[in-house]
Amino acid sequence: MAKGKSFSEIIKGDQPVLVDFYATWCGPCKMMQPILTETAGKVGDKAKIIKIDIDKNPMAASRFQVKSVPTLVLFQNGKIVWRQSGVVPAKQLVEVINKQAMAKQG
């Protein structure tokens, strides 16, 4: 996560922020790491991608009603614009982020 900025400040930005709510003990969460790396490489600076460990940040998990992990949530201007639980392929994540980035410009 960006130093000096709180989670609330990061998700309030104009730039889409993909948040991966995960747990270290979660098998599917481990599968998401290379997918997120691939996604980051494809979207570049169109979006930020951050990870939130639900065991270390239970308040954030509760606030956004994260019931299972991994749960991916895309924020823009502090609002949830997309969310999905489970392993999501990089292709789908890239499409969702690109669509949101295009909507921002439009």
C-alpha positions, 0 to 999 in steps of 0.5 A: 500500500502507498506509504502515508495514505490511509486505505480510505484516501487511496480508494477515494481517488479518481484512479480505479483501485482493485482491492484483493481481500485475502487471507494467508491460510486461503488456498484460492488466495494464493492462486490470485497472486500471479493473476494480480501480478499479470493484471498489474502488468497489463493495466499499468497505471490505469489502476492501483492494485492493493491487498488487504489481509482480512486477519490483520484488518478485520474492520476493513473486511467487516466494513465491506461485508467480505464474507469469503476470500478472496473477494476482489473489489474495484473502487473509484472515487470511494464507491464500489463499482465492481466486486466478485468473490473467488478466483477471477482470471486476469483477462476478466480483471483487465476487462473490468479495469479497462471498462472503468478507466474508459468510463472515467474518461468518457 
